Amino acid sequence: MRAPMFLLGVALIATTAACGGTSGPAGQSAPATAGGESNAGQNPVRVQVEESSLGPILTDQNGRTLYAFLNDKDGTSSCTDECVATWPALISREPATTGTGASPDLLSQTDRAEGTSQATYGDWPLYYYVGDVGPGDVDGQGVDNVWFAVGADGTLVRTMP
Protein backbone atom coordinates (compact mmCIF):
# COMPACT_ATOMS: atom_id res chain seq x y z
CA MET A 1 0.00 0.00 0.00
CA ARG A 2 2.87 2.41 0.74
CA ALA A 3 4.56 1.84 -2.63
CA PRO A 4 1.55 2.99 -4.73
CA MET A 5 1.10 6.07 -2.49
CA PHE A 6 4.81 6.89 -2.82
CA LEU A 7 4.64 6.57 -6.62
CA LEU A 8 1.53 8.75 -6.70
CA GLY A 9 3.36 11.41 -4.67
CA VAL A 10 6.38 11.31 -7.00
CA ALA A 11 4.09 11.65 -10.03
CA LEU A 12 2.31 14.61 -8.45
CA ILE A 13 5.61 16.39 -7.70
CA ALA A 14 6.90 15.78 -11.24
CA THR A 15 3.68 17.14 -12.75
CA THR A 16 3.75 20.24 -10.55
CA ALA A 17 7.40 20.93 -11.40
CA ALA A 18 6.66 20.67 -15.12
CA CYS A 19 4.01 23.41 -14.81
CA GLY A 20 6.23 25.87 -12.98
CA GLY A 21 7.99 27.55 -15.92
CA THR A 22 8.24 31.29 -16.54
CA SER A 23 6.91 31.34 -20.08
CA GLY A 24 4.08 33.66 -20.93
CA PRO A 25 1.29 33.14 -23.45
CA ALA A 26 1.98 31.03 -26.51
CA GLY A 27 5.35 29.91 -25.14
CA GLN A 28 6.74 33.45 -25.16
CA SER A 29 8.82 34.65 -22.26
CA ALA A 30 6.75 36.63 -19.83
CA PRO A 31 7.52 40.35 -19.69
CA ALA A 32 10.01 41.70 -17.22
CA THR A 33 8.47 42.98 -14.02
CA ALA A 34 9.14 46.01 -11.89
CA GLY A 35 9.83 43.87 -8.85
CA GLY A 36 13.52 43.56 -9.67
CA GLU A 37 13.38 40.30 -11.55
CA SER A 38 13.45 39.84 -15.27
CA ASN A 39 11.38 37.03 -16.66
CA ALA A 40 13.11 37.57 -19.98
CA GLY A 41 15.63 34.84 -19.19
CA GLN A 42 19.39 35.07 -18.92
CA ASN A 43 19.84 37.01 -22.16
CA PRO A 44 19.66 40.81 -22.11
CA VAL A 45 16.39 42.36 -23.18
CA ARG A 46 16.45 43.50 -26.81
CA VAL A 47 14.46 46.48 -28.09
CA GLN A 48 13.64 46.30 -31.80
CA VAL A 49 11.22 47.69 -34.34
CA GLU A 50 8.43 45.56 -35.80
CA GLU A 51 5.52 46.28 -38.08
CA SER A 52 2.12 46.38 -36.33
CA SER A 53 -1.43 47.55 -36.96
CA LEU A 54 -0.13 50.95 -35.77
CA GLY A 55 2.79 50.92 -38.20
CA PRO A 56 6.41 50.38 -37.10
CA ILE A 57 6.70 50.32 -33.29
CA LEU A 58 9.12 49.24 -30.58
CA THR A 59 8.84 45.70 -29.28
CA ASP A 60 10.96 43.42 -27.15
CA GLN A 61 12.82 40.40 -28.54
CA ASN A 62 9.59 38.37 -28.43
CA GLY A 63 7.51 40.88 -30.40
CA ARG A 64 5.69 42.27 -27.35
CA THR A 65 4.68 45.91 -27.75
CA LEU A 66 6.50 48.53 -25.67
CA TYR A 67 4.62 51.60 -24.43
CA ALA A 68 5.38 55.03 -22.97
CA PHE A 69 3.45 56.94 -20.29
CA LEU A 70 2.73 60.65 -20.91
CA ASN A 71 3.08 61.41 -17.18
CA ASP A 72 6.78 60.38 -17.22
CA LYS A 73 9.06 63.42 -17.40
CA ASP A 74 12.74 63.78 -18.35
CA GLY A 75 13.26 60.03 -18.73
CA THR A 76 12.09 59.26 -15.19
CA SER A 77 9.30 56.79 -14.48
CA SER A 78 6.28 57.98 -12.51
CA CYS A 79 4.46 54.64 -12.80
CA THR A 80 4.61 52.86 -9.42
CA ASP A 81 2.44 50.68 -7.18
CA GLU A 82 -0.92 49.88 -8.86
CA CYS A 83 0.22 51.51 -12.10
CA VAL A 84 3.21 49.20 -12.51
CA ALA A 85 1.00 46.19 -11.77
CA THR A 86 -0.90 46.95 -14.99
CA TRP A 87 2.05 48.46 -16.87
CA PRO A 88 5.15 46.42 -15.95
CA ALA A 89 8.40 48.28 -16.52
CA LEU A 90 10.87 46.88 -19.06
CA ILE A 91 13.73 45.91 -16.75
CA SER A 92 16.51 43.37 -16.95
CA ARG A 93 19.64 42.41 -15.07
CA GLU A 94 21.77 43.56 -18.01
CA PRO A 95 21.29 46.79 -19.99
CA ALA A 96 18.92 46.38 -22.93
CA THR A 97 20.40 46.04 -26.41
CA THR A 98 19.04 47.13 -29.78
CA GLY A 99 17.75 44.86 -32.49
CA THR A 100 16.48 45.45 -36.01
CA GLY A 101 15.45 49.05 -36.67
CA ALA A 102 16.10 50.41 -33.15
CA SER A 103 18.65 53.18 -32.62
CA PRO A 104 21.42 52.52 -30.08
CA ASP A 105 21.69 56.30 -29.61
CA LEU A 106 18.12 56.44 -28.27
CA LEU A 107 18.32 53.39 -25.98
CA SER A 108 19.39 53.97 -22.41
CA GLN A 109 18.18 53.18 -18.91
CA THR A 110 16.91 54.96 -15.83
CA ASP A 111 16.93 53.99 -12.17
CA ARG A 112 13.53 53.22 -10.67
CA ALA A 113 12.51 54.09 -7.11
CA GLU A 114 12.66 50.41 -6.03
CA GLY A 115 16.27 50.10 -7.19
CA THR A 116 15.88 48.43 -10.60
CA SER A 117 17.02 49.74 -13.98
CA GLN A 118 14.36 50.40 -16.60
CA ALA A 119 15.04 50.64 -20.33
CA THR A 120 14.31 54.01 -21.90
CA TYR A 121 14.05 55.03 -25.53
CA GLY A 122 14.53 58.70 -26.23
CA ASP A 123 13.03 60.34 -23.16
CA TRP A 124 10.51 57.57 -22.57
CA PRO A 125 10.80 54.78 -19.97
CA LEU A 126 9.41 51.61 -21.59
CA TYR A 127 6.55 49.44 -20.33
CA TYR A 128 4.48 46.41 -21.24
CA TYR A 129 0.70 46.26 -20.91
CA VAL A 130 -0.73 43.23 -19.07
CA GLY A 131 -3.71 43.21 -21.41
CA ASP A 132 -1.45 42.32 -24.34
CA VAL A 133 -1.32 38.54 -24.34
CA GLY A 134 1.02 37.93 -27.23
CA PRO A 135 3.32 39.30 -29.89
CA GLY A 136 1.78 42.03 -32.00
CA ASP A 137 -0.98 42.90 -29.53
CA VAL A 138 -1.53 46.66 -29.10
CA ASP A 139 -4.41 46.63 -26.62
CA GLY A 140 -2.66 49.22 -24.44
CA GLN A 141 -2.62 51.80 -27.23
CA GLY A 142 -4.34 55.03 -26.14
CA VAL A 143 -5.47 53.72 -22.74
CA ASP A 144 -6.71 56.71 -20.70
CA ASN A 145 -5.21 58.86 -23.48
CA VAL A 146 -1.82 58.66 -21.70
CA TRP A 147 -0.34 55.31 -22.86
CA PHE A 148 1.07 55.00 -26.37
CA ALA A 149 3.32 52.70 -28.37
CA VAL A 150 6.75 54.14 -29.21
CA GLY A 151 7.96 54.60 -32.77
CA ALA A 152 11.45 53.82 -34.10
CA ASP A 153 12.41 57.51 -33.82
CA GLY A 154 11.42 57.69 -30.14
CA THR A 155 8.19 59.59 -30.71
CA LEU A 156 4.84 58.36 -29.49
CA VAL A 157 2.51 56.70 -31.98
CA ARG A 158 -0.87 58.35 -31.49
CA THR A 159 -2.90 56.47 -34.10
CA MET A 160 -5.47 53.96 -32.95
CA PRO A 161 -5.58 50.34 -34.15
Protein Blocks (a to p, Z undefined) as FASTA:
>chain_A
ZZmmmmmmmmmmmmmmmmmccbdeehiacdddfeopafebjbdcdddddddfkbpcdddf
kopacdddfkbgghiafbehjlmmmmccdddfbdcdddehiafklgccdddfkopacdde
hjbccdddfklgbghiaklgopahlaccddfkopacfbdZZ
